[in-house]
């Protein structure tokens, strides 16, 4: 039996998916801050290999994460606006027909 491979895009993701990714990015940013605070190393996986980054060398990684966080915040905000515009109007429609 062959697996079916479908091209992946973001069209099926909803706001909760982006919120989960945002939480992971925030966690990574917090890890970088703690790395600097305690003078330890930041451990990442890069191209399938484990990599140890010294506290003073984490700047570029933090910058990438902050940019990703900004993008996620914008996407979440956009999705919230879309969902707000899709709320049903529960007020009854006035009948303007006169008989």
C-alpha positions as CSV (number, residue, x, y, z in Angstrom):
1,X,0.0,0.0,0.0
2,X,1.4,3.4,-1.1
3,X,1.0,6.4,1.1
4,X,-0.9,9.3,-0.4
5,X,1.1,12.4,-0.4
6,X,-0.8,15.6,-0.7
7,X,0.9,19.0,-1.2
8,X,0.8,20.8,2.1
9,X,-0.5,24.4,2.3
10,X,-1.9,26.5,5.1
11,X,-5.5,26.6,3.7
12,X,-6.7,24.0,6.2
13,X,-5.1,25.5,9.3
14,X,-7.3,27.4,11.7
15,X,-6.7,30.0,14.4
16,X,-5.9,27.3,17.1
17,X,-3.1,25.8,14.9
18,X,-1.5,29.2,14.7
19,X,-1.9,29.8,18.4
20,X,-0.1,26.5,19.1
21,X,2.8,27.5,16.9
22,X,2.9,30.9,18.5
23,X,3.1,29.2,22.0
24,X,6.1,27.1,20.8
25,X,7.8,30.2,19.3
26,X,7.3,32.1,22.6
27,X,8.8,29.1,24.5
28,X,11.9,29.2,22.3
29,X,12.3,32.9,22.9
30,X,12.0,32.3,26.6
31,X,14.6,29.6,26.4
32,X,17.0,32.0,24.7
33,X,16.4,34.6,27.4
34,X,17.1,32.0,30.1
35,X,20.2,30.9,28.2
36,X,21.6,34.4,28.5
37,X,20.4,34.8,32.1
38,X,22.1,31.6,33.4
39,X,25.0,31.6,31.0
40,X,24.2,28.2,29.5
41,X,23.8,27.0,25.9
42,X,20.8,27.0,23.7
43,X,20.2,23.6,22.1
44,X,18.6,23.4,18.6
45,X,18.2,20.9,15.8
46,X,19.7,22.2,12.6
47,X,19.5,20.0,9.4
48,X,18.9,16.9,11.5
49,X,21.8,17.5,13.8
50,X,21.9,18.7,17.4
51,X,23.6,22.1,17.8
52,X,24.7,23.9,20.9
53,X,24.6,27.7,20.7
54,X,26.5,29.8,23.2
55,X,24.4,32.4,25.0
56,X,26.3,35.3,23.3
57,X,25.6,33.8,19.8
58,X,21.8,33.5,20.1
59,X,21.0,36.9,18.6
60,X,20.3,35.7,15.1
61,X,18.1,32.9,16.3
62,X,16.1,35.3,18.6
63,X,15.7,37.7,15.6
64,X,14.3,34.9,13.4
65,X,11.9,33.8,16.2
66,X,10.7,37.4,16.9
67,X,10.0,37.9,13.1
68,X,8.1,34.6,13.1
69,X,6.2,35.6,16.2
70,X,5.2,38.9,14.5
71,X,4.0,37.0,11.5
72,X,2.0,34.6,13.6
73,X,0.4,37.5,15.6
74,X,-0.6,39.1,12.3
75,X,-2.1,35.9,10.9
76,X,-4.0,35.2,14.2
77,X,-5.3,38.8,14.2
78,X,-6.4,38.4,10.6
79,X,-8.2,35.2,11.3
80,X,-10.0,36.7,14.3
81,X,-11.2,39.6,12.1
82,X,-12.5,37.1,9.6
83,X,-14.3,35.0,12.2
84,X,-15.8,38.2,13.8
85,X,-17.2,39.1,10.4
86,X,-18.8,35.7,10.0
87,X,-20.9,35.9,13.2
88,X,-24.5,35.5,12.5
89,X,-26.8,38.4,13.0
90,X,-29.4,37.2,15.5
91,X,-31.6,40.3,15.2
92,X,-34.7,39.6,13.1
93,X,-34.9,41.3,9.8
94,X,-37.7,43.9,9.7
95,X,-40.3,43.3,7.0
96,X,-40.6,46.5,4.9
97,X,-43.3,45.1,2.6
98,X,-46.6,46.9,3.1
99,X,-49.9,45.2,2.4
